[in-house]
Amino acid sequence: MRMSDIIDKKKYDTELSFEEIQYVIHGYVNGTIPDYQVSAWLMTVYFNGMSEEEAFYLTKAMIESGDQLDLSAISKAKVDKHSTGGVGDKVSLIIAPIIACFDLAMAKMSGRGLGLTGGTIDKLESIPNINVEQPVDTFIDTVKSVGFALIGQTGNLVPADKKLYALRDVTGTVDSIPLIASSIVSKKIAAGNDIILLDVKFGQGAFMKDAESAKELAASMIGIGGRFNKKFAALITDMNQPLGSMVGNAFEVYESIEILKGRGDSHLRQICVDTVAYLLRLSEQFAELDEAIEQINKVIDDGSAYNKFAEYVQAFGGNLDVFEDENWVFSCTSKLEIKALCDGYIHQIDAETIGRAAMIAGAGREKKEDSIDHHAGIQFIKQYGDEVQEGDVVGYLYTNKSIASELIADLQQAVHIKPSAPADHKHIYSYME
């Protein structure tokens, strides 16, 4: 078998066999096939796509490139929620302890942030003394005792994905649906969970820019997941504006705690409640969403969900005292005002601009090796639908950096204001199984 023949075959849009795809993936991981040939192959996939069969083969080969996590010691059904990434997306922090209040377990390995998308692990590491780089045995024991655990990606799970993604990033082949789908599903299967709810986002702050593209990606992932006898479903959700009122690592942990304590942003709470409700129905805990929603609200309001989160933080050495101290969050040297540019009602807060500004302020990374400032971020005190007057403060940028005035101007332009009130904002557009 020769790599040049496989490139030619895919160049003419001929379907590849499992053995051919396996040859590409294993050869690239073990170093026998060079970057330039895999780059050419990726470009043929980018332009010609893949059949569902080929996407399954690619996913299988990627899984087989490394270890697979054995979660059989956890007796409860194991669920996961995967987001395709968004600005201010702290949903995993909120729903994991809620899930743990039911007869389910969530064993979740998460990544760090890059570009506009924040990483769950970066957010958790804003909690003093917490250690989320845990061995697998500790991870599994914590899931068994608490009901959930979130840790950094560990071991040798899907090494092919790490190598392929780095190459896709520099060859213009990131935005290919079969390549995205196989990347996500391979990691979910290797992580050992039984039931996976995908949160596929679209809009300015998301990778997929429109709902139809998001649905196409979701359908591909559900189809591949089903071939591994795993239960996959997807929510198609709006990412045209940030989730919640805070963007930044410590900010998003703080906002998550507020929700778990029964306070905070009501719209964000509803998003999290609805997400858990779909997961509970998918896992056959409840037959109807309304019944699930009622019980979810109970475990938030009676403190059960927050207590689960506190158990988890303590299990990994984190300091709970900071959750009662706002100075832990608002500790940057600069607090810069974001003002309304005219009278009217807020129709949109541009998520892409907000995510980029937070990254520049120190909350994110442009490159993987960049360090982050856990306390840099953005807080909005006005939200979608609120009425404002010209000059009203709608939010603040917190940073320890010297920030150019142009960045504040961009943030103010990102708050779109119109004379009349907007319609109710719809976050979940559709559900797919």
SULLIN-V954580 format. One record per residue. N is the residue number from 0. RES is the residue in one letter. PHI is phi in whole degrees, -180 to 180 (999 if undefined). D_FIRST is the distance of its C-alpha to the first C-alpha in Angstrom with 1 decimal. Layout:
{{N,RES,PHI,D_FIRST} {N,RES,PHI,D_FIRST}}
//
This chain:
{{0,M,999,0.0} {1,R,-124,3.8} {2,M,-62,6.8} {3,S,-63,9.0} {4,D,-68,7.6} {5,I,-67,8.2} {6,I,-62,11.4} {7,D,-60,12.5} {8,K,-60,12.1} {9,K,-73,14.2} {10,K,-59,16.4} {11,Y,-95,17.5} {12,D,60,18.2} {13,T,-97,15.9} {14,E,-67,15.5} {15,L,-92,12.4} {16,S,-85,11.8} {17,F,-61,12.6} {18,E,-61,9.4} {19,E,-69,7.8} {20,I,-67,11.0} {21,Q,-60,11.2} {22,Y,-60,8.1} {23,V,-63,10.0} {24,I,-68,13.3} {25,H,-67,12.9} {26,G,-65,11.2} {27,Y,-69,14.1} {28,V,-65,16.7} {29,N,-89,16.0} {30,G,88,15.9} {31,T,-88,12.6} {32,I,-115,11.9} {33,P,-77,15.1} {34,D,-52,17.6} {35,Y,-67,17.5} {36,Q,-76,13.9} {37,V,-67,14.7} {38,S,-60,18.1} {39,A,-63,16.7} {40,W,-64,14.7} {41,L,-59,18.0} {42,M,-68,20.0} {43,T,-66,18.1} {44,V,-67,18.8} {45,Y,-57,22.3} {46,F,-84,23.2} {47,N,-103,21.5} {48,G,72,21.9} {49,M,-142,20.2} {50,S,-71,21.4} {51,E,-61,23.1} {52,E,-64,20.3} {53,E,-64,17.7} {54,A,-63,20.2} {55,F,-64,20.7} {56,Y,-60,17.0} {57,L,-63,17.1} {58,T,-61,20.4} {59,K,-62,19.3} {60,A,-64,16.4} {61,M,-68,18.9} {62,I,-60,21.5} {63,E,-72,19.4} {64,S,-74,18.8} {65,G,-152,22.4} {66,D,-80,25.6} {67,Q,-126,27.5} {68,L,-79,31.3} {69,D,-100,33.4} {70,L,-104,36.5} {71,S,-64,37.8} {72,A,-70,40.9} {73,I,-91,42.1} {74,S,-77,43.9} {75,K,-73,44.5} {76,A,-61,42.1} {77,K,-105,39.9} {78,V,-117,39.7} {79,D,-145,38.3} {80,K,-124,38.9} {81,H,-120,36.3} {82,S,-100,37.5} {83,T,-77,35.3} {84,G,105,37.7} {85,G,-162,41.1} {86,V,-90,44.2} {87,G,76,46.6} {88,D,-85,44.5} {89,K,-110,46.0} {90,V,-60,45.7} {91,S,-60,43.7} {92,L,-63,46.5} {93,I,-88,49.0} {94,I,-79,47.3} {95,A,-59,45.9} {96,P,-68,49.5} {97,I,-68,50.6} {98,I,-55,47.9} {99,A,-67,49.0} {100,C,-81,52.4} {101,F,-112,51.0} {102,D,-84,49.4} {103,L,-140,46.0} {104,A,-128,44.0} {105,M,-123,42.0} {106,A,-109,39.6} {107,K,-122,38.2} {108,M,-98,36.0} {109,S,-125,36.5} {110,G,-109,35.5} {111,R,-99,37.4} {112,G,-82,38.4} {113,L,-148,36.8} {114,G,70,38.4} {115,L,-77,40.7} {116,T,-92,39.5} {117,G,-76,41.4} {118,G,-107,39.8} {119,T,-58,41.5} {120,I,-67,41.2} {121,D,-59,42.9} {122,K,-64,45.6} {123,L,-62,46.2} {124,E,-72,46.4} {125,S,-77,49.4} {126,I,-79,51.3} {127,P,-55,52.9} {128,N,74,51.6} {129,I,-69,49.0} {130,N,-124,45.8} {131,V,-98,42.9} {132,E,-98,40.3} {133,Q,-108,40.9} {134,P,-66,39.1} {135,V,-60,37.6} {136,D,-60,40.5} {137,T,-65,43.1} {138,F,-56,41.3} {139,I,-66,41.3} {140,D,-62,44.9} {141,T,-68,46.0} {142,V,-60,44.5} {143,K,-66,46.3} {144,S,-87,49.6} {145,V,-96,49.8} {146,G,111,47.6} {147,F,-159,45.1} {148,A,-157,43.5} {149,L,-117,41.7} {150,I,-136,39.8} {151,G,-71,37.3} {152,Q,-61,33.6} {153,T,-130,33.1} {154,G,70,30.7} {155,N,-117,26.9} {156,L,-79,26.6} {157,V,46,23.5} {158,P,-62,22.8} {159,A,-60,19.8} {160,D,-66,22.6} {161,K,-61,24.6} {162,K,-68,21.8} {163,L,-67,20.7} {164,Y,-65,24.4} {165,A,-60,25.3} {166,L,-73,22.7} {167,R,-60,23.7} {168,D,-62,27.3} {169,V,-105,26.9} {170,T,-119,24.7} {171,G,70,26.9} {172,T,-120,24.6} {173,V,-68,26.8} {174,D,-88,28.5} {175,S,-120,25.7} {176,I,-59,26.7} {177,P,-64,23.4} {178,L,-72,22.7} {179,I,-65,26.3} {180,A,-61,26.3} {181,S,-68,23.2} {182,S,-62,24.6} {183,I,-70,28.0} {184,V,-66,27.2} {185,S,-60,24.7} {186,K,-70,27.6} {187,K,-67,30.1} {188,I,-67,28.3} {189,A,-63,27.5} {190,A,-78,31.2} {191,G,90,32.3} {192,N,-82,34.9} {193,D,-95,35.7} {194,I,-130,37.2} {195,I,-127,36.1} {196,L,-102,38.2} {197,L,-93,36.5} {198,D,-104,38.8} {199,V,-98,37.1} {200,K,-94,39.3} {201,F,-140,39.9} {202,G,125,42.3} {203,Q,-63,43.1} {204,G,-95,42.4} {205,A,-123,39.1} {206,F,-72,35.5} {207,M,-86,35.8} {208,K,-90,38.8} {209,D,-140,39.9} {210,A,-64,40.3} {211,E,-66,38.1} {212,S,-64,35.0} {213,A,-63,35.9} {214,K,-65,36.1} {215,E,-63,32.7} {216,L,-64,31.1} {217,A,-61,33.2} {218,A,-62,32.2} {219,S,-63,28.5} {220,M,-67,29.1} {221,I,-63,31.4} {222,G,-63,29.0} {223,I,-66,26.1} {224,G,-58,28.7} {225,G,-62,30.0} {226,R,-70,26.7} {227,F,-96,27.1} {228,N,59,30.7} {229,K,-110,32.3} {230,K,-93,35.2} {231,F,-113,34.6} {232,A,-147,37.1} {233,A,-144,37.9} {234,L,-103,40.9} {235,I,-99,40.7} {236,T,-127,43.1} {237,D,-79,44.8} {238,M,-130,44.1} {239,N,-83,46.3} {240,Q,-142,48.6} {241,P,-59,48.4} {242,L,-82,48.7} {243,G,80,52.1} {244,S,-108,54.4} {245,M,-133,52.7} {246,V,-131,49.6} {247,G,132,48.8} {248,N,-67,48.0} {249,A,-63,51.4} {250,F,-59,52.7} {251,E,-75,50.2} {252,V,-64,50.9} {253,Y,-59,54.6} {254,E,-65,54.2} {255,S,-63,52.2} {256,I,-62,55.0} {257,E,-59,57.5} {258,I,-64,55.8} {259,L,-66,55.6} {260,K,-91,59.3} {261,G,81,60.1} {262,R,-120,60.8} {263,G,83,58.9} {264,D,-67,57.3} {265,S,-68,57.9} {266,H,-67,55.1} {267,L,-62,52.5} {268,R,-58,54.0} {269,Q,-64,53.6} {270,I,-59,49.9} {271,C,-68,49.3} {272,V,-61,51.5} {273,D,-63,49.7} {274,T,-61,46.2} {275,V,-64,47.4} {276,A,-60,49.0} {277,Y,-64,45.8} {278,L,-66,44.0} {279,L,-67,46.9} {280,R,-70,46.8} {281,L,-61,43.1} {282,S,-89,43.6} {283,E,65,46.5} {284,Q,-77,49.1} {285,F,-138,51.1} {286,A,-84,51.2} {287,E,-121,52.7} {288,L,-63,52.0} {289,D,-60,55.7} {290,E,-65,56.3} {291,A,-63,53.4} {292,I,-60,54.7} {293,E,-60,58.1} {294,Q,-72,56.9} {295,I,-64,54.7} {296,N,-60,57.7} {297,K,-63,59.7} {298,V,-74,57.4} {299,I,-77,57.4} {300,D,-70,61.2} {301,D,-91,62.2} {302,G,88,60.2} {303,S,-62,57.7} {304,A,-67,54.6} {305,Y,-62,55.9} {306,N,-62,56.7} {307,K,-64,53.2} {308,F,-64,51.9} {309,A,-62,54.6} {310,E,-59,53.5} {311,Y,-64,49.9} {312,V,-60,51.0} {313,Q,-67,53.3} {314,A,-61,50.6} {315,F,-104,48.5} {316,G,85,51.5} {317,G,-73,52.3} {318,N,-93,55.8} {319,L,-74,57.3} {320,D,-58,60.5} {321,V,-66,58.9} {322,F,-67,58.5} {323,E,-102,62.3} {324,D,-127,62.4} {325,E,-63,61.6} {326,N,-63,61.8} {327,W,-60,58.5} {328,V,-85,56.9} {329,F,-91,59.1} {330,S,-118,59.2} {331,C,-72,57.9} {332,T,-75,60.3} {333,S,-121,60.0} {334,K,-128,60.6} {335,L,-107,60.4} {336,E,-80,61.7} {337,I,-111,59.8} {338,K,-114,62.5} {339,A,-70,62.8} {340,L,-89,63.1} {341,C,-161,65.3} {342,D,-78,67.1} {343,G,142,65.4} {344,Y,-121,62.8} {345,I,-75,59.3} {346,H,-101,56.8} {347,Q,-162,53.6} {348,I,-116,52.6} {349,D,-62,49.4} {350,A,-64,46.8} {351,E,-64,44.5} {352,T,-64,47.4} {353,I,-65,48.7} {354,G,-62,45.3} {355,R,-67,45.0} {356,A,-64,48.6} {357,A,-63,48.2} {358,M,-63,45.1} {359,I,-62,47.2} {360,A,-70,50.1} {361,G,120,48.0} {362,A,-80,46.8} {363,G,-138,43.1} {364,R,-120,40.4} {365,E,-85,38.9} {366,K,-125,36.3} {367,K,-58,35.1} {368,E,-83,37.1} {369,D,-66,40.4} {370,S,-89,43.2} {371,I,-123,45.1} {372,D,-104,48.8} {373,H,-64,49.2} {374,H,-108,52.6} {375,A,-81,51.8} {376,G,169,51.7} {377,I,-131,53.4} {378,Q,-123,56.0} {379,F,-104,57.3} {380,I,-101,60.8} {381,K,-122,60.7} {382,Q,-133,58.1} {383,Y,-48,57.1} {384,G,91,60.3} {385,D,-72,62.7} {386,E,-87,65.5} {387,V,-136,66.0} {388,Q,-110,68.4} {389,E,-55,67.6} {390,G,93,67.4} {391,D,-63,66.7} {392,V,-77,64.3} {393,V,-104,61.3} {394,G,-176,59.3} {395,Y,-136,58.7} {396,L,-105,56.1} {397,Y,-107,56.2} {398,T,-157,54.7} {399,N,-106,55.3} {400,K,-103,54.1} {401,S,-83,56.0} {402,I,-110,55.1} {403,A,-69,55.7} {404,S,-61,58.0} {405,E,-62,55.4} {406,L,-69,53.4} {407,I,-64,56.5} {408,A,-61,57.0} {409,D,-63,53.4} {410,L,-63,54.1} {411,Q,-68,57.3} {412,Q,-67,55.6} {413,A,-73,53.0} {414,V,-92,55.9} {415,H,-86,56.4} {416,I,-119,60.0} {417,K,-129,61.6} {418,P,-65,65.2} {419,S,-108,64.7} {420,A,-68,63.2} {421,P,-80,59.6} {422,A,-72,58.6} {423,D,-57,57.4} {424,H,-84,54.0} {425,K,-101,51.3} {426,H,-93,48.5} {427,I,-90,46.6} {428,Y,-87,45.7} {429,S,-162,43.9} {430,Y,-125,42.4} {431,M,-131,39.3} {432,E,-124,38.0}}
//
